[in-house]
Amino acid sequence: MLRTAADLMQKNVITASAAMSLRDLALLLEEEGIHGLPVVDSAGDPIGVVSLTDLATAITSETDQLTPKRPYYSVMDEEIDLDEGYSAPDVDVDVDLTVGDIMSTHIVKAGVDATAGELAKLMSEQRVHRVLITDGDRLVGIVSSTDVLSCTHEYEQALKKLSS
């Protein structure tokens, strides 16, 4: 059975406003355990997308206090510390920027009937990690690359059954 955006999407979409401070954005991302979210206007319509990478880049360029550590790990490494990534001891996120200053206005959308394969292709072609799911013009969900990857095993198992 083909999985669609309606099956994969997060329906309770957490959003930010363009006027939100970077400190509030950082707290929201951490509190919700997410890496990116849509930015919406007062009517709730998407006007951009902002990610943890955007935040880290903005803080780095503003303060030079955020030091990237080894971001990729070889499968040959004997010990992998997945907590290594960005370290920001005592970084003050009170830079004079807002979410609107750092967000991407490149919004990638798909309908609720888009299949997982179509979403994967769209993400790959557009080089994004999240697709906003719309029903008409209304934002109804978000699908991340992790959501799309989650159904890979399911597809593999179905293909194995068909070939045996």
Secondary structure, 3 states (H helix, E strand, C coil): CCCEHHHHCECCCCCEECCCEHHHHHHHHHHHCCCEEEEECCCCCEEEEEEHHHHHHHHHHHHCCCEECCCCCCCCCCCCCCCCCEECCCCCCCCCCEHHHHCECCCCEEECCCEHHHHHHHHHHHCCCEEEEEECCEEEEEEEHHHHHCCHHHHHHHHHHHHC
